[in-house]
Amino acid sequence: MKNTTVSGLQRGAVRTRAYLIYLIVFTGIVAIMDQYISTIKTTAIPYAIEEFGISAARFSWLEAVYLAVTFLIFLLNGLNDIIGRKYSLLVLILLMALSSLGIVLLSPTLHLFMVFYTVAMFTTVSNMWTIPVSEEAPADRRAKYVSIVYVIGLIPLQALLPPLLINTLGLDWRWMYGVMAVLAVPVLVMWLFMRETVLHDEVSRERRDGTRRRHFYGLGVIDRHDMRYIVISASIWLCWLTYSFLYYWAGYFFMTVRGYSLSQWSMVLLATLIMAILGGVLGGWLMDRLGRKPALIIGCVCLAVIQAVMGFTSGSLLPVVTAITGFFTSFTYSWIVVYVPEIFPTERRGACMGWTTTIARISYVVGPVLAAILLQAFPSMEWFWVVAGAVMLLPIGIVLLLKPYETRVMELEEIEAER
């Protein structure tokens, strides 16, 4: 029998409802920073391409080279098991804030921009903000609570801020990133009130008592069950991230290919992000009702179909179809934010997530390379979106072939023992 820690009942007795609400709000705002930095490129890319005088394909090739650094993401995720959830989040927040500020103050050239852009993107691939709520939430509401955190992260600042910053305030386009350094100030104040999770405190106590092994980035303690779920989780995450690199060319598609203005595109993006919020909510709800696997399969099928339609749509129907793609993009990602942190044991959750994200970071090379090839092959981008949709059919095959353990309404300790 594997070691277990505190039960869901004990955990609920320790953490009050008020603290859980605080934790959801706090980690949700960290998720806002994460989602904003990772997706603002949708609007920023046309400005970067124009300023630095490069083609869309050339920018994508550069991404493939620079973002190879994200293979080191296990170093950041692994901190969760070494210094705890609270201080790991502090490191994450500071990295996001300082890299965003660096884009504003220290990136006059293309390659300096790519350096700070790479650091900023590096911070968005860890999903560390999912761990605290996943560990503190009751089992029957875990998917719901983690999905709420994810949905808070979808508050559409990406659509609201660029027109304000550029058109109204007249700021440089780099402030699309720099505004996150401003948001980091109240987030750091909120961080002061965070407590270490009960589960991690219990594991730390057992390590001090000598009843549980210490480890360094999971070395020596990751077992064959962990390896199985690292492969499953990383494979599905890799597919979604590869798709996302194609999806984030939507701003270029609308503003450069279809001739939309910044304000017009921002309205489309606003509608897309509002639909993404609804998709995240429904995704979490269905995972608690139907199970993790059925919800993922439904989302992938719908996303593949609607995304393929997008390139061949025009007129007033195009923004509508694009908004629906946002719904299912978020719906499918809710599986990742819920399932990946809950499937690994508490004592090595950070390390296992680190190795999962490291393998999934193959997408940070594959995605930009695929985008560059497709942009060159299909400059009007109709078939670009067909390929993007087809990528999201791959997770269905992975689930049907490898049959991952169903975790619906199960305590984390039960999952660890029975998976």
Disulfide bonds with the S-S distance in Angstrom:
none
